[in-house]
Amino acid sequence: MDEKITSRENAKIKYACRLASGAAFRRTEGRFLAEGRKLCPELARGAELETLFYTENALEKCPELAALPGEHYLVEDHVADKLADVGTHQGVFGVFRTPVHTLEEVRPGGRYLALERVQDPGNVGTLLRSAAAFGFDGVILSEGCASVYAPKTLRASMGAAVRIPVIETGAMPQAIALLREKGITCLAAALYQSQPLSAAKAGYPGGVCVVIGSEGQGLTDETIAAISEMFGKEGSNAWFDKDPVDFLPAGMTCPHCGGKSGFEKETDTLDGWFDSGSTHYASMKRDQNFWPADMYLEGLDQYRGWFQSSLLTAVGAFGNGAPFKECVTHGWTVDGEGKAMHKSLGNGVDPADIFNKYGADILRLWAASADYHADVRCSDA
């Protein structure tokens, strides 16, 4: 028969409550408190369960609790109310030893998630659960992150806090430096000094770490600088330089024919509008140190294309308005009947043919005299 605790002032109950409420106390003691009929057995698979508290009603609903390791105590309902972090509880609470993992465990070729100052316990727990679900090899938390073993984080992680190695470290730039020493590529999302997603390679045989910043401020400048330096050395031409097999998982087969070879790469831009819309930063602000442009010149359709994507990326990244002072639009060059020129229609006119027949000056004169605001007809008729 399990010992029964009837007093809310019992020393074991007070100790468990301190674990639930104090992150510093949890670190000092190397233990944490969790609650839940499903959560406690799940955590017991990856962490040492020292003490288990449960009510009579909880044991009746989950008799398998009796088979869990550690010391067991039956508690009255009012005692369970004191242990509970939420108003409505399930009457099951466990004191666990905190698993300890360090950066020395990080291995080349692994996949890791790094969180820098993510402060909401629910967000940290959800990201832990996602990392475990996607088969990551570990999660690295910088100083300033919500406690992994706080009650709300544990509930959100649904046991992932002990299913996947969690490494609590200090400042993120130092952690990134260690990862780089091991050949692990670090990727991070940032509004400033960033590159389009299409610049990322399809595979990282040396390992990869995805870095996520805080909800309110994102990544620190130091972290962005560390990743930017490393990513600049990788370049964005790997997709074009390597063979398709370099990007495919080992043993990859075609889902239609079962073939293991013959795969082809697409060389189209991943997101043309985002790439072209970011050129104001690459070609002006970064490389030539001026911004904005005096004029953007393009076709009529670019109000919903390049003009718009440039405006969106500029406002989103810098908050200083459009990257151009004005836009000038022109019409299209169409055939003699006013139809758009298409290869499929065979109605295109090659400027070289005009040069050879009439001379370049005639073509220049025609172009200079045309009203560029409207569509311009061109034919050899």
C-alpha positions as CSV (number, residue, x, y, z in Angstrom):
1,M,0.0,0.0,0.0
2,D,1.4,3.4,-1.0
3,E,2.1,5.9,1.7
4,K,-0.7,8.6,1.8
5,I,0.0,12.3,2.1
6,T,-2.8,14.3,3.6
7,S,-1.1,17.6,4.4
8,R,-0.3,20.4,1.9
9,E,2.6,21.3,4.2
10,N,4.3,18.0,3.7
11,A,8.1,18.4,3.0
12,K,7.9,16.4,-0.2
13,I,4.9,18.4,-1.5
14,K,6.6,21.7,-0.7
15,Y,9.8,20.6,-2.4
16,A,7.8,19.6,-5.6
17,C,6.1,22.9,-5.6
18,R,9.4,24.8,-5.5
19,L,10.5,22.8,-8.5
20,A,7.4,23.8,-10.4
21,S,7.7,27.5,-9.6
22,G,11.5,28.2,-9.7
23,A,13.8,27.8,-12.7
24,A,16.9,28.6,-10.5
25,F,15.8,26.0,-8.0
26,R,15.3,23.4,-10.8
27,R,18.8,24.1,-12.1
28,T,20.4,23.9,-8.6
29,E,18.6,20.6,-7.7
30,G,18.8,19.0,-11.2
31,R,15.2,18.0,-11.0
32,F,11.8,19.1,-12.3
33,L,8.1,18.5,-11.7
34,A,5.7,17.4,-14.4
35,E,2.0,16.7,-14.2
36,G,-0.4,14.6,-16.4
37,R,-1.6,11.0,-16.8
38,K,0.0,10.8,-20.2
39,L,2.9,13.2,-19.8
40,C,4.5,11.5,-16.7
41,P,4.7,8.0,-18.2
42,E,6.0,9.6,-21.5
43,L,8.7,11.5,-19.6
44,A,9.7,8.4,-17.7
45,R,10.9,6.9,-20.9
46,G,13.7,9.4,-21.2
47,A,14.3,10.8,-17.7
48,E,14.7,9.2,-14.3
49,L,11.4,9.3,-12.3
50,E,12.3,9.7,-8.6
51,T,8.9,10.4,-7.0
52,L,5.3,9.9,-8.3
53,F,2.2,11.5,-6.7
54,Y,-1.3,10.5,-7.7
55,T,-4.9,10.7,-6.4
56,E,-7.1,7.7,-5.9
57,N,-9.2,8.7,-8.8
58,A,-6.2,9.0,-11.1
59,L,-5.0,5.5,-10.1
60,E,-8.4,4.1,-10.8
61,K,-8.4,5.6,-14.3
62,C,-4.7,4.6,-15.0
63,P,-3.8,1.5,-13.0
64,E,-0.6,1.3,-15.2
65,L,0.8,4.1,-13.0
66,A,1.6,1.6,-10.4
67,A,4.2,0.0,-12.7
68,L,6.2,3.2,-13.0
69,P,9.6,3.4,-11.2
70,G,10.4,5.6,-8.2
71,E,8.7,6.2,-4.9
72,H,4.9,6.4,-5.0
73,Y,2.7,8.5,-2.9
74,L,-1.1,8.6,-2.7
75,V,-2.2,12.2,-2.2
76,E,-5.6,13.7,-1.2
77,D,-7.4,15.9,-3.7
78,H,-6.6,19.2,-1.8
79,V,-2.9,18.2,-1.8
80,A,-3.0,17.6,-5.5
81,D,-4.6,21.0,-6.0
82,K,-1.5,22.6,-4.5
83,L,0.8,20.6,-6.8
84,A,-1.2,21.5,-9.9
85,D,0.0,24.3,-12.2
86,V,-3.5,24.6,-13.7
87,G,-7.0,24.8,-12.1
88,T,-8.2,21.5,-13.6
89,H,-5.6,18.8,-13.2
90,Q,-5.5,15.0,-13.8
91,G,-4.1,14.1,-10.3
92,V,-0.7,12.7,-11.5
93,F,2.6,14.4,-10.7
94,G,6.2,13.3,-11.0
95,V,9.6,14.5,-9.9
96,F,12.2,13.7,-12.5
97,R,16.0,14.1,-12.7
98,T,16.9,16.6,-15.4
99,P,18.8,15.1,-18.3
100,V,22.1,16.9,-18.9
101,H,23.5,17.4,-22.5
102,T,26.4,19.6,-23.7
103,L,27.7,21.0,-26.9
104,E,30.4,18.4,-26.9
105,E,27.7,15.9,-27.9
106,V,27.0,17.7,-31.2
107,R,28.3,15.5,-34.0
108,P,29.2,16.4,-37.6
109,G,26.5,15.4,-40.1
110,G,23.7,15.9,-37.6
111,R,20.6,18.1,-37.8
112,Y,20.0,20.6,-35.0
113,L,17.6,23.4,-34.0
114,A,18.9,26.4,-32.1
115,L,16.6,28.8,-30.3
116,E,17.9,32.3,-29.3
117,R,15.9,34.0,-26.5
118,V,12.6,32.4,-27.4
119,Q,10.8,33.5,-24.3
120,D,7.3,32.0,-24.5
121,P,7.2,28.5,-22.9
122,G,4.5,27.3,-25.2
123,N,6.6,28.3,-28.3
124,V,9.7,26.5,-26.9
125,G,7.6,23.4,-26.1
126,T,6.1,23.4,-29.6
127,L,9.4,23.8,-31.3
128,L,10.9,20.9,-29.2
129,R,8.0,18.7,-30.3
130,S,8.4,19.7,-33.9
131,A,12.2,19.0,-33.8
132,A,11.6,15.6,-32.3
133,A,8.9,14.8,-34.9
134,F,11.2,15.7,-37.8
135,G,14.0,13.6,-36.5
136,F,16.4,16.3,-35.4
137,D,19.4,15.2,-33.4
138,G,19.2,17.9,-30.7
139,V,18.0,21.4,-29.7
140,I,20.3,24.1,-28.5
141,L,18.9,26.9,-26.3
142,S,20.7,30.2,-25.6
143,E,20.4,32.2,-22.4
144,G,17.2,34.0,-22.2
145,C,15.0,31.2,-23.5
146,A,12.0,30.0,-21.5
147,S,12.9,27.1,-19.2
148,V,12.5,23.7,-20.9
149,Y,11.3,22.1,-17.7
150,A,8.7,24.7,-16.7
151,P,5.2,23.2,-16.4
152,K,3.8,25.1,-19.5
153,T,6.9,24.1,-21.6
154,L,6.6,20.5,-20.6
155,R,2.9,20.4,-21.5
156,A,3.5,22.0,-24.9
157,S,6.4,19.6,-25.7
158,M,4.3,16.5,-24.9
159,G,7.4,14.6,-23.7
160,A,9.7,15.8,-26.4
161,A,11.8,17.6,-23.8
162,V,13.4,14.3,-22.9
163,R,12.9,12.4,-26.2
164,I,15.5,14.7,-27.9
165,P,18.7,16.0,-26.4
166,V,18.3,19.6,-25.2
167,I,21.5,21.6,-24.8
168,E,21.2,24.7,-22.7
169,T,24.1,27.1,-23.5
170,G,25.1,30.7,-23.0
171,A,25.4,33.2,-25.9
172,M,24.3,31.9,-29.3
173,P,27.3,33.3,-31.3
174,Q,29.7,31.2,-29.3
175,A,27.6,28.1,-29.9
176,I,27.5,28.8,-33.6
177,A,31.3,29.2,-33.7
178,L,31.6,25.7,-32.2
179,L,29.1,24.3,-34.7
180,R,31.2,25.8,-37.5
181,E,34.3,24.2,-36.2
182,K,32.6,20.8,-36.6
183,G,31.6,21.6,-40.2
184,I,28.0,22.2,-39.4
185,T,26.2,24.8,-41.6
186,C,23.9,27.3,-39.7
187,L,20.9,28.8,-41.4
188,A,18.8,31.5,-39.9
189,A,15.8,33.6,-40.9
190,A,16.4,37.4,-40.7
191,L,15.0,40.5,-42.2
192,Y,18.3,42.3,-42.7
193,Q,21.6,41.2,-44.4
194,S,19.8,38.1,-45.6
195,Q,19.7,36.1,-48.8
196,P,16.7,34.6,-50.5
197,L,15.8,31.0,-49.6
198,S,16.7,29.9,-53.1
199,A,20.4,30.6,-52.2
200,A,20.3,27.7,-49.7
201,K,21.8,24.4,-50.9
202,A,19.5,21.3,-51.2
203,G,21.8,19.2,-48.9
204,Y,24.4,19.7,-46.2
205,P,26.4,16.5,-45.7
206,G,28.5,18.2,-43.0
207,G,25.3,18.8,-40.9
208,V,22.9,21.7,-40.5
209,C,21.5,23.8,-37.7
210,V,18.4,26.0,-38.1
211,V,18.5,29.1,-35.9
212,I,15.3,30.8,-34.7
213,G,15.3,34.1,-32.9
214,S,13.0,35.5,-30.2
215,E,9.4,36.3,-30.9
216,G,9.8,40.1,-30.4
217,Q,13.3,40.9,-31.6
218,G,14.4,38.0,-33.8
219,L,18.1,37.1,-33.8
220,T,20.7,39.3,-32.3
221,D,23.1,41.2,-34.7
222,E,26.0,39.1,-33.5
223,T,24.2,35.8,-34.4
224,I,23.3,37.1,-37.8
225,A,26.8,38.3,-38.5
226,A,28.2,34.9,-37.5
227,I,25.9,33.0,-39.8
228,S,26.2,35.5,-42.7
229,E,30.0,35.1,-42.7
230,M,29.7,31.3,-42.9
231,F,26.9,31.3,-45.5
232,G,28.9,33.8,-47.6
233,K,31.6,31.2,-48.0
234,E,29.2,28.5,-49.2
235,G,27.9,30.5,-52.1
236,S,24.6,29.9,-53.9
237,N,25.9,28.0,-57.0
238,A,25.9,24.5,-55.5
239,W,22.5,23.7,-57.1
240,F,24.0,24.4,-60.5
241,D,27.5,22.9,-59.9
242,K,26.5,19.5,-58.4
243,D,24.8,16.5,-59.9
244,P,21.2,15.6,-59.0
245,V,22.4,12.6,-57.0
246,D,24.2,14.9,-54.6
247,F,20.9,16.3,-53.5
248,L,18.8,13.2,-53.2
249,P,18.5,11.0,-50.0
250,A,20.4,7.7,-50.1
251,G,18.5,5.0,-51.9
252,M,16.0,7.5,-53.4
253,T,13.8,5.9,-56.1
254,C,11.2,7.3,-58.5
255,P,7.8,6.9,-57.0
256,H,6.3,6.2,-60.4
257,C,8.8,3.8,-62.1
258,G,11.0,2.8,-59.2
259,G,14.2,3.9,-61.1
260,K,17.2,5.0,-59.1
261,S,18.8,7.2,-61.8
262,G,17.9,9.6,-64.6
263,F,16.8,12.4,-62.3
264,E,17.0,15.9,-63.7
265,K,17.4,19.3,-61.9
266,E,15.2,22.2,-62.7
267,T,17.2,25.4,-63.2
268,D,14.3,27.8,-62.9
269,T,14.6,30.4,-60.2
270,L,12.8,29.2,-57.0
271,D,10.9,32.4,-56.5
272,G,11.5,34.9,-59.3
273,W,9.5,37.7,-57.8
274,F,11.2,37.6,-54.5
275,D,14.7,37.3,-56.1
276,S,14.1,40.2,-58.5
277,G,12.3,42.2,-55.8
278,S,15.5,42.0,-53.6
279,T,17.8,43.4,-56.3
280,H,17.6,46.9,-54.9
281,Y,19.6,45.7,-51.9
282,A,22.1,43.5,-53.7
283,S,22.8,45.9,-56.6
284,M,22.4,49.3,-55.0
285,K,22.5,49.4,-51.2
286,R,25.1,46.7,-50.6
287,D,27.3,46.8,-53.7
288,Q,27.2,50.5,-54.8
289,N,26.2,52.2,-51.5
290,F,23.3,54.2,-52.9
291,W,19.5,53.9,-52.3
292,P,16.9,54.4,-53.6
293,A,17.1,54.4,-57.4
294,D,16.0,57.5,-59.4
295,M,13.9,55.4,-61.7
296,Y,12.6,51.8,-62.3
297,L,11.9,51.1,-66.0
298,E,9.8,48.1,-67.0
299,G,6.7,46.9,-68.8
300,L,3.1,47.7,-67.9
301,D,2.6,44.3,-66.1
302,Q,5.3,45.1,-63.5
303,Y,2.9,47.0,-61.3
304,R,1.9,43.6,-60.0
305,G,5.4,42.1,-60.5
306,W,8.8,43.7,-60.1
307,F,7.6,47.1,-58.9
308,Q,5.3,45.5,-56.3
309,S,7.8,42.9,-55.1
310,S,10.5,45.6,-54.8
311,L,8.2,47.8,-52.8
312,L,7.2,44.9,-50.5
313,T,10.7,43.7,-49.7
314,A,12.0,47.3,-49.2
315,V,9.2,48.2,-46.8
316,G,9.5,44.9,-45.0
317,A,13.3,44.9,-44.6
318,F,14.1,48.6,-44.2
319,G,10.9,50.5,-43.5
320,N,12.0,53.4,-45.6
321,G,9.5,53.3,-48.4
322,A,10.0,52.3,-52.0
323,P,13.5,51.6,-53.5
324,F,12.7,53.9,-56.4
325,K,11.8,57.6,-56.8
326,E,9.5,57.0,-59.8
327,C,8.5,54.2,-62.2
328,V,8.4,54.5,-65.9
329,T,6.4,51.9,-67.9
330,H,6.4,51.1,-71.5
331,G,4.3,49.1,-73.9
332,W,5.1,45.9,-75.7
333,T,6.6,45.4,-79.1
334,V,3.9,43.5,-81.1
335,D,3.7,42.3,-84.6
336,G,2.1,44.2,-87.6
337,E,-1.4,43.0,-86.6
338,G,-1.0,44.1,-83.0
339,K,-0.5,40.6,-81.6
340,A,2.0,39.7,-79.0
341,M,5.1,38.0,-80.3
342,H,5.4,34.4,-79.4
343,K,7.7,31.6,-80.5
344,S,4.7,29.3,-80.9
345,L,3.1,31.8,-83.3
346,G,6.2,32.3,-85.3
347,N,5.5,36.1,-85.5
348,G,8.7,37.3,-83.7
349,V,11.1,39.8,-85.4
350,D,14.8,39.3,-84.8
351,P,16.6,42.7,-84.6
352,A,19.6,41.2,-86.4
353,D,17.4,40.7,-89.4
354,I,16.5,44.4,-89.4
355,F,20.2,45.3,-89.0
356,N,21.2,43.2,-92.0
357,K,18.4,44.4,-94.3
358,Y,18.1,48.1,-93.4
359,G,21.0,48.9,-91.1
360,A,21.2,49.6,-87.4
361,D,20.5,53.4,-87.8
362,I,17.1,52.7,-89.2
363,L,16.2,50.5,-86.3
364,R,17.5,53.2,-83.9
365,L,15.5,55.9,-85.6
366,W,12.3,53.8,-85.5
367,A,12.8,53.0,-81.8
368,A,13.5,56.7,-80.9
369,S,10.4,58.0,-82.8
370,A,8.0,55.5,-81.3
371,D,5.6,56.3,-78.4
372,Y,6.9,54.0,-75.7
373,H,3.8,54.5,-73.6
374,A,1.8,52.3,-75.9
375,D,2.4,49.1,-77.7
376,V,4.6,49.5,-80.7
377,R,4.1,47.5,-83.9
378,C,7.0,46.0,-85.7
379,S,7.0,43.9,-88.9
380,D,8.9,43.6,-92.2
381,A,5.8,44.4,-94.3
